[in-house]
Amino acid sequence: MFRRTCALLLLMAAVGCRLSPQPTAAVAETATIELPPPQLDGQMSLEEALAARRSVRRYTDDPLTWDEIGQLMWAAQGITRDWGGRTAPSAGALYPLEVYAVTAEGLYRYVPQEHQLIVSPGLGLGQALWEAGLKQDCIRDAPVVFLIVAVYERTAVKYGDRAERYVHLEAGHAAQSLLLQAAALDLGGVPVGAFYDQKVQEALGLPDDQAPLYLIPVGHPAE
Ligand SMILES: Cc1cc2nc3c(=O)[nH]c(=O)nc-3n(C[C@H](O)[C@H](O)[C@H](O)COP(=O)(O)O)c2cc1C
């Protein structure tokens, strides 16, 4: 664990980590990681990725690279137009979703506008997440667990009661994009809906207005 923490600190220095001027979330956000630009010229066709995608719950011990983590987050919610349009559609272009990654070292919040991560160091989050997720092995064993959360209010200001439906549909879009991207990178993941919402929120110190919708463990397939 100590070696992994040191490795993280070295990595953060290498990718241009800097102090975050204004922490906003309930958790202590201490630094940012500038992600490598997303690749737009992958070798696998969409049809091949669709055919390859399968829920994968067993992984090797190999970690994911920052390129892979960044690419997966971009697939879920990356910005693809100057006006702010993203990879996944959004009702009224209100973008109610936030995407996080949880590793052995901490919690990382994706900032689509900057294609960067806000770091909240925290050892042992994976264990808490595993317990919140009904102790499903895939949550414990994956090198990275992605999390899609909803901020319903962003959509409700325009769509009222219809917002809940829209936000859930959007989470499905984002999750599928991430899973197809994983397949295209020869990674494997599984969408996990069985978890205690409150426990996930507490384990990760999420703000009250952020409701966890999906956990997506991702790693290198063990078979
Ligand atoms: C909304 C939803 C929730 C799911 N929750 C879980 C889960 O909690 N744990 C799990 O192992 N798989 C979960 N899955 C994955 C399904 O078990 C899986 O998609 C199904 O067996 C079909 O296999 P495939 O994904 O390989 O096509 C979930 C899938 C969906 C769409």
The ligand as a Gaussian input file, in Angstrom:
#p B3LYP/6-31G(d) Opt

LIG

0 1
 C      -29.236000      -1.957000     -14.320000
 C      -28.244000      -3.088000     -14.192000
 C      -27.784000      -3.459000     -12.944000
 C      -26.832000      -4.476000     -12.837000
 N      -26.333000      -4.776000     -11.591000
 C      -25.386000      -5.733000     -11.470000
 C      -24.842000      -6.030000     -10.197000
 O      -25.197000      -5.438000      -9.176000
 N      -23.878000      -6.979000     -10.135000
 C      -23.440000      -7.648000     -11.250000
 O      -22.551000      -8.495000     -11.115000
 N      -23.945000      -7.395000     -12.475000
 C      -24.898000      -6.445000     -12.615000
 N      -25.401000      -6.153000     -13.854000
 C      -24.876000      -6.850000     -15.046000
 C      -25.835000      -7.923000     -15.574000
 O      -25.817000      -9.041000     -14.702000
 C      -25.391000      -8.325000     -16.979000
 O      -25.500000      -7.214000     -17.839000
 C      -26.217000      -9.489000     -17.546000
 O      -25.915000     -10.681000     -16.867000
 C      -25.998000      -9.688000     -19.053000
 O      -24.632000      -9.994000     -19.324000
 P      -23.751000      -9.058000     -20.266000
 O      -23.621000      -7.704000     -19.618000
 O      -22.440000      -9.738000     -20.380000
 O      -24.446000      -8.924000     -21.579000
 C      -26.350000      -5.137000     -13.989000
 C      -26.838000      -4.751000     -15.252000
 C      -27.749000      -3.729000     -15.368000
 C      -28.203000      -3.302000     -16.740000

